Amino acid sequence: MCAAISVGEKMASVRNYHLMKERSVIEFLTAEGCSAVVIHKIMKAVCGDACLTESKVRKWARFYRGEDPKETTVPDRKRPWRPVSATDTMHQQKVDEMIVANRRVKQKDIANALDISKERVHHIITVHLGYRKVSPRWVPIQLTEKMKAQRKTICTKLLERFTHDGERFLRSIITGDESWVHHYGPESKMQSMQYRHKNSPAPEEV
């Protein structure tokens, strides 16, 4: 649990760090008189796909335009309204316990059990706990050495009896006209998906 939270908190911290740097660039270039379009092009050329969208650059450019850089702040200010409590440590722990108990639990079931929104559940699972959903990979059944030895012993005994008794041994074998075969419907890829951490081994099915 502690490791999962630390990974999620570290990811959130990195995102906040990059966001602060991008806001600082927007603040500086706005003070220099650059338009939002120009600022976005400059940032896009440097940051690539990780860059803020043009609409968000426009939003922050409007926020900093006409302001004294010495008076403005880059980090988010504390808001007067009630903070979001659905992503606190208690809810994170409960979500983690439900996932560990059932790797295939659905987000809507977690939301109903904890009486929080599905969006908050998704945020806790992906950001704070660092889980992702993966489907198992199919692997062929591998016989163990014991199983191979048993098959060899049975085949050897059958061959010895045929060598000794010949056709009389074959006539003693009883065959039937019915076969009982275990039938099952394999799960779909979506049904088999489980929550795992980034570094967890992929589940297997045979």
Residue pairs with C-beta under 8 A, 6 or more apart in sequence:
1 93
1 96
4 96
4 128
4 129
4 130
4 131
4 197
5 89
5 92
5 128
5 129
7 129
7 130
7 197
7 198
8 92
8 127
8 128
8 129
8 130
9 128
11 127
11 130
12 127
12 128
18 50
20 74
20 75
22 43
22 47
22 51
22 52
23 60
23 74
24 74
25 39
25 42
25 43
26 39
26 43
26 57
26 60
26 61
26 64
27 60
27 64
27 69
27 72
27 74
28 69
29 38
29 39
29 42
30 39
30 61
30 64
30 65
31 64
31 69
34 42
35 61
36 54
36 57
36 58
36 61
36 62
37 54
39 57
39 61
40 51
40 52
40 54
40 57
40 58
43 51
43 52
43 57
44 51
52 60
64 72
84 120
85 91
86 116
86 117
86 120
86 124
87 120
87 123
87 124
87 128
91 114
91 116
91 120
91 124
92 124
92 128
92 129
94 114
95 110
95 114
95 121
95 124
95 125
95 129
96 129
98 105
98 110
98 113
99 105
99 110
99 125
99 129
99 131
99 195
103 194
103 195
103 196
103 203
104 191
104 193
104 194
104 195
105 195
107 118
107 121
107 122
107 125
108 118
110 121
111 117
111 118
111 120
111 121
114 121
125 131
125 195
126 132
130 197
130 198
131 195
131 196
131 197
132 195
132 196
132 197
132 198
133 193
133 194
133 195
133 196
134 193
134 194
134 196
134 202
134 203
135 189
135 190
135 192
135 193
135 194
136 192
136 194
136 202
136 203
136 204
136 205
137 202
137 203
137 204
137 205
138 204
138 205
138 206
139 204
139 205
139 206
140 206
141 206
143 151
161 169
162 169
162 170
165 172
187 205
192 203
192 205
194 203
196 202
196 203
